[in-house]
Amino acid sequence: MKVKIITPENIEVEYSLANLGSRTAAFIIDSIIEGLILGVLLLILWLIQNYAPFFWQAFYGWIVG
């Protein structure tokens, strides 16, 4: 499916829309990337909590801010 848009300057822009398979693949890839980022952040927080017991007390104001 193609979409045509006419700009205020009377320039016609035409592009094709992605099909269902492409959109699904992009969604899956994006979800995997987001999951990996969340996992890394949770791992960092877990490491800080377990290996730096006074970290939260020392930097509580900075973390909340």
Rosetta constraint file for C-alpha pairs under 8 A:
AtomPair CA 1 CA 16 HARMONIC 5.66 0.50
AtomPair CA 1 CA 17 HARMONIC 5.78 0.50
AtomPair CA 2 CA 14 HARMONIC 6.76 0.50
AtomPair CA 2 CA 15 HARMONIC 5.58 0.50
AtomPair CA 2 CA 16 HARMONIC 4.18 0.50
AtomPair CA 2 CA 17 HARMONIC 6.07 0.50
AtomPair CA 3 CA 14 HARMONIC 5.56 0.50
AtomPair CA 3 CA 15 HARMONIC 5.54 0.50
AtomPair CA 3 CA 16 HARMONIC 6.08 0.50
AtomPair CA 3 CA 17 HARMONIC 7.19 0.50
AtomPair CA 4 CA 12 HARMONIC 6.59 0.50
AtomPair CA 4 CA 13 HARMONIC 5.61 0.50
AtomPair CA 4 CA 14 HARMONIC 4.39 0.50
AtomPair CA 4 CA 15 HARMONIC 6.77 0.50
AtomPair CA 5 CA 12 HARMONIC 5.67 0.50
AtomPair CA 5 CA 13 HARMONIC 5.13 0.50
AtomPair CA 5 CA 14 HARMONIC 6.36 0.50
AtomPair CA 6 CA 10 HARMONIC 5.73 0.50
AtomPair CA 6 CA 11 HARMONIC 5.50 0.50
AtomPair CA 6 CA 12 HARMONIC 4.46 0.50
AtomPair CA 6 CA 13 HARMONIC 6.22 0.50
AtomPair CA 7 CA 11 HARMONIC 5.31 0.50
AtomPair CA 7 CA 12 HARMONIC 6.48 0.50
AtomPair CA 7 CA 13 HARMONIC 7.60 0.50
AtomPair CA 18 CA 22 HARMONIC 6.00 0.50
AtomPair CA 18 CA 23 HARMONIC 6.39 0.50
AtomPair CA 19 CA 23 HARMONIC 6.34 0.50
AtomPair CA 20 CA 24 HARMONIC 6.05 0.50
AtomPair CA 21 CA 25 HARMONIC 6.14 0.50
AtomPair CA 22 CA 26 HARMONIC 6.14 0.50
AtomPair CA 23 CA 27 HARMONIC 6.16 0.50
AtomPair CA 24 CA 28 HARMONIC 6.24 0.50
AtomPair CA 25 CA 29 HARMONIC 6.18 0.50
AtomPair CA 26 CA 30 HARMONIC 6.04 0.50
AtomPair CA 27 CA 31 HARMONIC 6.07 0.50
AtomPair CA 28 CA 32 HARMONIC 6.23 0.50
AtomPair CA 29 CA 33 HARMONIC 6.30 0.50
AtomPair CA 30 CA 34 HARMONIC 6.14 0.50
AtomPair CA 31 CA 35 HARMONIC 6.03 0.50
AtomPair CA 32 CA 36 HARMONIC 6.18 0.50
AtomPair CA 33 CA 37 HARMONIC 6.26 0.50
AtomPair CA 34 CA 38 HARMONIC 6.15 0.50
AtomPair CA 35 CA 39 HARMONIC 6.02 0.50
AtomPair CA 36 CA 40 HARMONIC 6.18 0.50
AtomPair CA 37 CA 41 HARMONIC 6.27 0.50
AtomPair CA 38 CA 42 HARMONIC 6.15 0.50
AtomPair CA 39 CA 43 HARMONIC 6.07 0.50
AtomPair CA 40 CA 44 HARMONIC 6.19 0.50
AtomPair CA 41 CA 45 HARMONIC 6.29 0.50
AtomPair CA 42 CA 46 HARMONIC 6.07 0.50
AtomPair CA 43 CA 47 HARMONIC 6.10 0.50
AtomPair CA 44 CA 48 HARMONIC 6.18 0.50
AtomPair CA 45 CA 49 HARMONIC 6.09 0.50
AtomPair CA 46 CA 50 HARMONIC 6.12 0.50
AtomPair CA 47 CA 51 HARMONIC 5.74 0.50
AtomPair CA 47 CA 52 HARMONIC 7.72 0.50
AtomPair CA 48 CA 52 HARMONIC 5.28 0.50
AtomPair CA 48 CA 53 HARMONIC 7.62 0.50
AtomPair CA 48 CA 55 HARMONIC 7.17 0.50
AtomPair CA 49 CA 53 HARMONIC 6.07 0.50
AtomPair CA 49 CA 55 HARMONIC 7.53 0.50
AtomPair CA 49 CA 56 HARMONIC 7.70 0.50
AtomPair CA 54 CA 58 HARMONIC 6.06 0.50
AtomPair CA 55 CA 59 HARMONIC 5.99 0.50
AtomPair CA 55 CA 60 HARMONIC 7.86 0.50
AtomPair CA 56 CA 60 HARMONIC 5.19 0.50
AtomPair CA 59 CA 63 HARMONIC 6.16 0.50
AtomPair CA 60 CA 64 HARMONIC 6.14 0.50
AtomPair CA 61 CA 65 HARMONIC 5.98 0.50
